[in-house]
Amino acid sequence: MIRAAILLACLALAACGASDDEALLGYAEGDYRYLSPREPGLITTLDVAEGDRVEQGAPLFSVDAERARLAVQEAQAQLAAARSRLADLQRGGRPEEVEAAGDRLASARADLALAQEEYDRAQQLVAQDAAPQRQLDEAERALGVARARVQELASQRQLAALPAREDAIQAAGDEVEAAKARLALASEQLADRSFRAPAPGRVQRIFRRPGEAASPNAPVLSLLPDDAMRLVFFVPQAELARVTAGQGVSAACDGCPAGLTAEIAFISTQAEYTPPVIFSETERAKLVYRIEAVPEDPARFHPGQPVQVRLDR
């Protein structure tokens, strides 16, 4: 009702026309921000009171975050496990496995040396007709088996020292990246449980307090940012040509210091309360246009406060 009375007074005075020295009456208007958490939860802390001035980034409130903290811990553990698997595949076989493969290869080489000695001995005996040909044949077969065993174990020893296949390493690397993404998401959700001021301004109303439930559709408080304050005034249509976007204006209000200024940011394209008639010279004097200006010092004004504005020449 107070704002309606102010508006009617502004329209009445503005409709009478304004000379270069006359003040155009208006009022201060704020565009409030209603702040709520992204996820539902019980409010655990409230760091501000109604009327408090806050700077950007100042803590406002927080909601219960136990589940979010557990999700972060789980994501951290998953990332650590994924990194461990990737490192294991990149290193190849464990030192114990490589050492065991080396021991088996050394034993096979010793068997090969013994088989070679048996073959040489059988070859000499057969040449001297001291042993049958069958003994040489058996020694030759044993020597071939020993050589094949050495080659097999040498390959196993080499494979044990190599890293895993490229596709397995790539899959493990992808799992590490997925774990990083899960951790980033969990960390962001945990950070969202604590809400900070998005811009400097003043806390207007507190709707919910610790112990009460908040959600995206149930805001905790309303904030009036400094850059959301506007000075609204009305200019008769005969004076509209004097007004341009970006133009400076002088502003005054009860109890305010002298020298306050603002800059016009919005000019309405439609007249207020336009009568649906063909306008005569008399009727045109009743047309007024809504103008909005951004004050240089918004903290000096309060929503609904009457103001007087003069256009700068």
C-alpha positions as CSV (number, residue, x, y, z in Angstrom):
1,M,0.0,0.0,0.0
2,I,2.9,2.4,0.8
3,R,4.5,1.7,-2.5
4,A,1.2,2.2,-4.3
5,A,0.7,5.5,-2.6
6,I,4.3,6.5,-3.6
7,L,3.7,5.4,-7.2
8,L,0.4,7.4,-7.4
9,A,2.1,10.5,-6.1
10,C,5.0,10.1,-8.6
11,L,2.5,9.7,-11.4
12,A,0.5,12.7,-10.4
13,L,3.6,15.0,-10.1
14,A,5.2,13.6,-13.2
15,A,2.1,14.1,-15.2
16,C,2.2,17.8,-14.5
17,G,5.4,18.1,-16.4
18,A,8.9,18.7,-15.2
19,S,11.2,21.7,-15.9
20,D,14.9,21.5,-15.9
21,D,15.0,22.3,-12.2
22,E,12.1,20.3,-11.0
23,A,12.7,17.0,-9.1
24,L,11.1,13.8,-10.5
25,L,9.8,11.7,-7.7
26,G,10.3,8.0,-7.4
27,Y,11.3,5.3,-5.0
28,A,14.1,2.7,-4.5
29,E,13.4,-0.8,-5.6
30,G,15.4,-4.0,-5.0
31,D,15.6,-7.3,-6.9
32,Y,16.0,-9.9,-4.2
33,R,17.8,-13.2,-4.5
34,Y,16.2,-16.2,-2.7
35,L,19.0,-18.6,-1.7
36,S,18.4,-22.3,-1.2
37,P,20.6,-25.4,-1.3
38,R,20.8,-27.5,-4.5
39,E,20.0,-30.7,-2.6
40,P,17.4,-31.1,0.3
41,G,18.7,-31.3,3.8
42,L,18.4,-30.1,7.4
43,I,20.0,-26.7,8.2
44,T,22.9,-27.2,10.5
45,T,24.4,-23.7,10.7
46,L,23.1,-20.2,10.1
47,D,25.9,-17.6,10.0
48,V,23.9,-14.4,9.4
49,A,21.0,-12.4,10.8
50,E,18.4,-10.3,9.2
51,G,19.8,-6.9,8.2
52,D,23.4,-8.1,8.1
53,R,25.7,-6.8,5.4
54,V,27.8,-9.5,3.8
55,E,30.6,-9.5,1.2
56,Q,30.9,-11.8,-1.7
57,G,32.0,-15.3,-0.5
58,A,30.9,-14.8,3.1
59,P,29.4,-18.0,4.6
60,L,25.6,-17.8,4.9
61,F,24.3,-21.3,6.0
62,S,25.0,-25.0,5.6
63,V,23.0,-28.2,5.6
64,D,23.9,-31.6,6.9
65,A,26.8,-33.1,4.9
66,E,27.5,-36.5,6.5
67,R,26.4,-38.5,3.4
68,A,28.3,-36.1,1.1
69,R,31.5,-36.5,3.2
70,L,31.2,-40.4,3.0
71,A,30.7,-40.1,-0.7
72,V,33.9,-38.1,-1.0
73,Q,35.8,-40.7,1.1
74,E,34.5,-43.5,-1.1
75,A,35.5,-41.7,-4.3
76,Q,39.0,-41.1,-2.9
77,A,39.4,-44.8,-2.1
78,Q,38.2,-45.8,-5.6
79,L,40.7,-43.4,-7.1
80,A,43.5,-44.7,-5.1
81,A,42.7,-48.3,-6.0
82,A,42.4,-47.4,-9.7
83,R,45.8,-45.7,-9.6
84,S,47.3,-48.7,-7.9
85,R,46.0,-51.1,-10.6
86,L,47.3,-48.9,-13.4
87,A,50.8,-48.7,-11.8
88,D,50.9,-52.4,-11.3
89,L,50.0,-53.1,-15.0
90,Q,52.6,-50.5,-16.1
91,R,55.4,-52.1,-13.9
92,G,54.9,-55.6,-15.2
93,G,55.3,-58.7,-13.1
94,R,56.0,-58.5,-9.4
95,P,59.7,-58.8,-8.4
96,E,59.0,-62.2,-6.7
97,E,57.4,-63.5,-9.9
98,V,60.3,-62.3,-12.1
99,E,62.8,-63.9,-9.6
100,A,61.0,-67.2,-9.6
101,A,61.0,-67.2,-13.4
102,G,64.7,-66.6,-13.4
103,D,65.3,-69.5,-11.0
104,R,63.4,-71.8,-13.2
105,L,65.4,-70.7,-16.2
106,A,68.7,-71.2,-14.4
107,S,67.6,-74.8,-13.5
108,A,66.7,-75.5,-17.1
109,R,70.1,-74.3,-18.3
110,A,71.8,-76.6,-15.8
111,D,69.7,-79.5,-17.2
112,L,70.7,-78.5,-20.7
113,A,74.4,-78.5,-19.8
114,L,74.0,-82.0,-18.3
115,A,72.1,-83.2,-21.3
116,Q,74.9,-81.9,-23.5
117,E,77.5,-83.8,-21.5
118,E,75.4,-87.0,-21.8
119,Y,75.1,-86.5,-25.5
120,D,78.9,-85.9,-26.0
121,R,79.7,-89.0,-23.9
122,A,77.2,-91.2,-25.8
123,Q,78.6,-89.9,-29.1
124,Q,82.1,-91.0,-28.1
125,L,81.0,-94.4,-26.9
126,V,79.1,-95.1,-30.1
127,A,82.1,-94.0,-32.2
128,Q,84.3,-96.5,-30.2
129,D,81.6,-99.2,-30.6
130,A,81.3,-99.2,-26.7
131,A,77.6,-98.3,-26.7
132,P,74.7,-99.0,-28.9
133,Q,73.2,-96.4,-31.3
134,R,70.1,-96.4,-29.3
135,Q,71.9,-94.8,-26.4
136,L,73.0,-91.9,-28.6
137,D,69.6,-91.4,-30.0
138,E,68.1,-91.2,-26.5
139,A,70.8,-88.7,-25.5
140,E,70.1,-86.6,-28.6
141,R,66.3,-86.6,-27.8
142,A,67.0,-85.5,-24.2
143,L,69.3,-82.8,-25.4
144,G,66.6,-81.4,-27.7
145,V,64.0,-81.5,-24.9
146,A,66.4,-79.6,-22.6
147,R,67.1,-76.9,-25.3
148,A,63.3,-76.5,-25.8
149,R,62.7,-76.1,-22.1
150,V,65.4,-73.4,-21.8
151,Q,63.8,-71.5,-24.7
152,E,60.3,-71.8,-23.1
153,L,61.5,-70.6,-19.7
154,A,63.5,-67.8,-21.2
155,S,60.4,-66.5,-22.9
156,Q,58.4,-66.8,-19.7
157,R,61.1,-64.8,-17.9
158,Q,61.0,-62.1,-20.5
159,L,57.2,-61.9,-20.4
160,A,57.2,-61.7,-16.6
161,A,59.3,-58.6,-16.7
162,L,57.2,-56.8,-19.3
163,P,54.2,-54.5,-18.5
164,A,50.7,-55.6,-19.3
165,R,49.2,-55.4,-22.8
166,E,48.5,-51.9,-24.1
167,D,44.7,-52.4,-24.2
168,A,44.7,-53.5,-20.5
169,I,46.8,-50.4,-19.5
170,Q,44.4,-48.2,-21.5
171,A,41.4,-49.6,-19.7
172,A,43.1,-49.1,-16.4
173,G,43.9,-45.5,-17.3
174,D,40.2,-44.9,-18.3
175,E,39.2,-46.2,-14.9
176,V,41.5,-43.7,-13.2
177,E,39.9,-40.9,-15.2
178,A,36.4,-42.1,-14.3
179,A,37.4,-42.3,-10.6
180,K,38.7,-38.7,-10.8
181,A,35.4,-37.5,-12.2
182,R,33.5,-39.3,-9.4
183,L,35.7,-37.6,-6.8
184,A,35.2,-34.2,-8.4
185,L,31.4,-34.7,-8.4
186,A,31.4,-35.8,-4.8
187,S,33.6,-32.9,-3.8
188,E,31.3,-30.5,-5.6
189,Q,28.3,-31.9,-3.9
190,L,30.0,-31.6,-0.5
191,A,30.9,-28.0,-1.2
192,D,27.2,-27.4,-2.2
193,R,26.2,-28.2,1.4
194,S,27.8,-24.9,2.5
195,F,26.3,-21.8,0.9
196,R,28.2,-18.5,0.5
197,A,27.1,-15.1,-0.6
198,P,27.1,-14.9,-4.5
199,A,27.6,-11.1,-4.3
200,P,28.0,-8.3,-1.7
201,G,24.7,-7.2,-0.3
202,R,22.3,-7.2,2.7
203,V,20.4,-10.1,4.2
204,Q,16.7,-9.1,4.1
205,R,14.7,-12.1,5.4
206,I,15.5,-15.4,7.0
207,F,12.8,-18.0,6.3
208,R,14.3,-21.2,7.9
209,R,16.6,-21.8,10.8
210,P,18.9,-24.6,12.1
211,G,17.0,-27.9,12.5
212,E,14.5,-27.0,9.7
213,A,14.5,-28.6,6.3
214,A,15.5,-26.7,3.2
215,S,15.4,-27.6,-0.4
216,P,15.7,-26.0,-3.9
217,N,12.0,-25.0,-3.5
218,A,12.3,-23.9,0.1
219,P,14.8,-21.0,0.3
220,V,16.6,-20.3,3.6
221,L,17.0,-16.5,3.2
222,S,16.7,-13.6,0.8
223,L,19.6,-11.4,-0.1
224,L,19.5,-8.0,-1.7
225,P,22.8,-7.6,-3.8
226,D,24.2,-4.1,-4.1
227,D,23.9,-4.3,-7.9
228,A,20.3,-5.2,-7.7
229,M,19.2,-1.8,-6.3
230,R,17.4,0.5,-8.7
231,L,16.0,4.0,-8.5
232,V,12.6,4.0,-10.2
233,F,11.1,7.3,-11.3
234,F,8.7,8.6,-14.0
235,V,9.2,11.1,-16.8
236,P,6.3,12.8,-18.7
237,Q,6.2,11.9,-22.4
238,A,7.0,15.6,-23.2
239,E,10.3,15.2,-21.4
240,L,11.2,11.7,-22.7
241,A,13.5,13.1,-25.4
242,R,15.8,14.4,-22.6
243,V,16.4,10.9,-21.3
244,T,19.0,8.5,-22.7
245,A,20.5,5.2,-21.4
246,G,23.7,5.8,-19.6
247,Q,22.8,9.3,-18.7
248,G,23.7,10.5,-15.2
249,V,21.1,11.7,-12.7
250,S,21.3,13.4,-9.3
251,A,19.4,11.6,-6.5
252,A,18.3,12.7,-3.0
253,C,16.3,11.1,-0.2
254,D,15.4,11.9,3.4
255,G,18.4,11.7,5.7
256,C,20.8,11.0,2.8
257,P,24.0,13.0,2.2
258,A,24.1,15.4,-0.7
259,G,25.7,14.6,-4.0
260,L,24.3,11.1,-4.6
261,T,24.3,10.1,-8.3
262,A,22.9,7.3,-10.4
263,E,23.0,6.2,-14.1
264,I,20.0,5.4,-16.2
265,A,19.9,1.7,-17.1
266,F,16.4,1.2,-18.4
267,I,13.8,3.3,-20.2
268,S,10.3,1.8,-20.7
269,T,9.0,1.6,-24.2
270,Q,5.4,1.9,-23.1
271,A,3.6,4.6,-21.2
272,E,2.1,4.0,-17.8
273,Y,-1.6,4.1,-17.4
274,T,-2.2,5.1,-21.0
275,P,-5.9,5.8,-21.8
276,P,-7.1,3.9,-24.8
277,V,-8.1,7.0,-26.8
278,I,-6.7,9.1,-29.6
279,F,-4.6,11.6,-27.7
280,S,-5.2,15.3,-27.9
281,E,-2.7,17.9,-26.8
282,T,-4.2,17.7,-23.3
283,E,-4.2,13.9,-23.0
284,R,-0.6,13.6,-24.1
285,A,0.5,15.5,-21.0
286,K,-0.8,12.6,-18.8
287,L,1.6,10.0,-20.3
288,V,4.6,9.1,-18.2
289,Y,7.4,6.5,-18.8
290,R,9.1,4.3,-16.2
291,I,12.8,5.0,-15.9
292,E,15.3,2.9,-13.8
293,A,18.7,4.1,-12.7
294,V,21.6,2.3,-11.0
295,P,22.8,4.3,-8.0
296,E,26.5,4.8,-7.6
297,D,26.2,4.1,-3.8
298,P,23.4,1.5,-3.5
299,A,24.0,1.0,0.2
300,R,22.5,4.5,0.8
301,F,19.0,3.4,-0.3
302,H,16.4,1.0,1.0
303,P,13.6,-0.7,-1.0
304,G,10.4,1.4,-0.9
305,Q,12.2,4.6,0.1
306,P,11.0,7.8,-1.6
307,V,13.6,9.5,-3.8
308,Q,13.9,12.7,-5.8
309,V,15.7,12.6,-9.1
310,R,17.0,15.4,-11.3
311,L,18.2,14.9,-14.8
312,D,21.8,16.1,-15.3
313,R,22.2,18.5,-18.2
